[in-house]
Amino acid sequence: MEPVVGALQEQALKRKERLKALRSRQLQGNVPEDGEPDRKRVLEEEEGVEERHRELRLRNYTPEDEELKERQVPKAKPASVEEKVKEQLDAATPKPVIEEVDLVNLAPRKPDWDLKRDVAKKLEKLEKRTQKAIAELIRERLKGSEEELAGAVGAVKEGEGDSD
């Protein structure tokens, strides 16, 4: 804490010295009545008084003097708010997206579509086995029908031989 107190005391002493110097200058008459330091006053004198004042522009005042009428700024016309509002409303309204959307993709899928997808491979194997089983059954029936045909043909031949 002592360094902080020491720094504050130093600052206080510097302020006192500056105030004493200011008082002594005032007593000697070096400082003008307006309280501006000499440096600032010298800079203003170098720049000149003309640059110090800005050009007078009259926006809300209508002067009667011809010389002042030249400095009057022309009346500004307010911008059309209606056009800006229309542009904002047009930008805010959503444009139809029907052109981009494919109706086939929007159609809801059947509830069991994922089951069919997962079972498709197993169904292919079963389909092959089923076709083989059907082919075997047909062959067995054909063998059975051949035997019946052979028996029928044999019976017909026997019947023909009896009539001779």
C-alpha positions in Angstrom: 0.0 0.0 0.0 2.9 2.4 0.6 3.8 2.7 -3.1 0.3 3.7 -3.9 0.2 6.3 -1.1 3.6 7.6 -2.3 2.4 7.9 -5.9 -0.7 9.8 -4.8 1.5 12.2 -2.8 3.8 12.8 -5.7 0.8 13.6 -7.9 -0.6 16.0 -5.3 2.8 17.8 -5.2 2.9 18.1 -9.0 -0.6 19.6 -9.0 0.4 22.2 -6.4 3.4 23.2 -8.4 1.3 23.7 -11.5 -1.2 25.8 -9.7 1.5 28.0 -8.2 3.0 28.4 -11.7 -0.4 29.3 -13.1 -1.0 31.9 -10.4 2.3 33.5 -10.9 1.6 33.8 -14.7 -1.8 35.4 -14.0 -0.2 37.9 -11.7 2.4 38.8 -14.3 -0.3 39.1 -17.0 1.0 36.3 -19.3 -2.4 34.4 -19.4 -5.3 36.1 -21.1 -8.6 36.6 -19.4 -10.3 33.8 -21.3 -8.0 31.3 -19.7 -6.6 29.8 -22.9 -2.9 28.8 -22.8 -0.4 30.7 -24.9 0.2 27.6 -27.2 -3.4 27.4 -28.3 -3.6 31.1 -28.9 -0.5 31.1 -31.1 -1.8 28.2 -33.2 -5.1 30.1 -33.8 -3.3 33.2 -34.9 -1.2 31.2 -37.4 -4.3 29.5 -38.9 -6.1 32.7 -39.3 -9.6 33.8 -38.3 -11.2 32.9 -41.7 -10.6 29.2 -41.4 -11.8 29.2 -37.8 -15.4 29.9 -38.9 -17.2 27.4 -41.0 -19.3 28.4 -43.9 -22.8 29.3 -42.8 -25.6 27.0 -44.1 -29.2 27.8 -43.6 -31.4 24.7 -43.6 -34.5 25.7 -41.7 -34.3 29.5 -41.8 -35.4 31.6 -44.8 -33.4 34.8 -44.8 -34.6 38.1 -46.2 -31.1 39.3 -47.1 -30.0 38.5 -50.7 -26.5 37.6 -49.5 -27.8 35.1 -47.0 -30.2 33.6 -49.5 -27.2 32.3 -51.4 -26.2 30.2 -48.4 -29.6 28.7 -48.0 -29.7 24.9 -48.5 -32.4 23.7 -50.9 -35.3 21.9 -49.3 -34.8 18.1 -49.2 -37.6 16.0 -50.6 -38.5 13.0 -48.4 -37.7 9.6 -49.9 -40.6 7.5 -51.0 -41.3 5.1 -48.2 -43.9 3.2 -50.2 -41.4 1.8 -52.6 -39.1 0.6 -49.8 -42.0 -1.0 -48.0 -43.1 -2.8 -51.3 -39.6 -4.1 -51.8 -39.4 -5.4 -48.3 -42.8 -7.1 -48.6 -41.8 -8.7 -51.8 -38.6 -9.9 -50.3 -40.5 -11.3 -47.3 -43.1 -13.2 -49.2 -42.0 -16.8 -49.9 -41.9 -17.9 -53.5 -43.6 -21.1 -54.4 -41.3 -24.1 -54.3 -43.6 -26.5 -56.2 -41.3 -26.6 -59.2 -38.5 -28.0 -57.2 -40.5 -30.6 -55.2 -41.0 -34.1 -56.7 -44.4 -35.4 -55.8 -43.2 -39.0 -55.9 -40.8 -38.3 -53.1 -43.6 -36.7 -51.0 -45.9 -39.7 -51.2 -45.9 -41.5 -47.9 -44.2 -44.9 -47.9 -46.0 -48.0 -46.7 -45.4 -48.9 -43.1 -43.6 -52.1 -43.9 -41.2 -50.8 -46.6 -38.2 -51.2 -44.3 -39.1 -54.8 -43.5 -39.4 -55.7 -47.1 -36.0 -54.1 -47.8 -34.4 -56.2 -45.1 -36.1 -59.4 -46.0 -35.5 -59.2 -49.8 -32.3 -61.2 -49.7 -33.8 -64.0 -47.7 -36.8 -64.0 -50.0 -34.6 -64.5 -53.1 -33.1 -67.6 -51.5 -36.5 -68.9 -50.6 -37.7 -68.2 -54.2 -35.0 -70.3 -55.7 -35.7 -73.2 -53.3 -39.4 -72.9 -54.1 -38.8 -73.1 -57.8 -36.6 -76.2 -57.3 -39.3 -77.9 -55.2 -42.0 -77.1 -57.8 -39.8 -78.6 -60.5 -39.3 -81.8 -58.5 -43.0 -82.1 -57.9 -43.7 -81.7 -61.6 -41.1 -84.4 -62.4 -42.6 -86.8 -59.9 -46.1 -86.3 -61.4 -44.7 -86.8 -64.8 -43.0 -90.1 -63.7 -46.3 -91.2 -62.1 -48.2 -90.2 -65.2 -45.7 -92.0 -67.4 -46.2 -95.2 -65.5 -50.0 -94.7 -65.8 -49.6 -93.9 -69.4 -47.4 -97.0 -69.9 -50.0 -99.1 -68.0 -52.8 -97.6 -70.1 -50.9 -98.1 -73.3 -50.1 -101.7 -72.3 -53.8 -102.2 -71.5 -54.8 -100.9 -74.9 -52.3 -103.1 -76.6 -53.6 -106.1 -74.7 -57.1 -105.2 -75.7 -56.2 -104.9 -79.3 -54.4 -108.3 -79.3 -57.5 -110.0 -77.9 -59.7 -108.8 -80.7 -57.4 -110.4 -83.4 
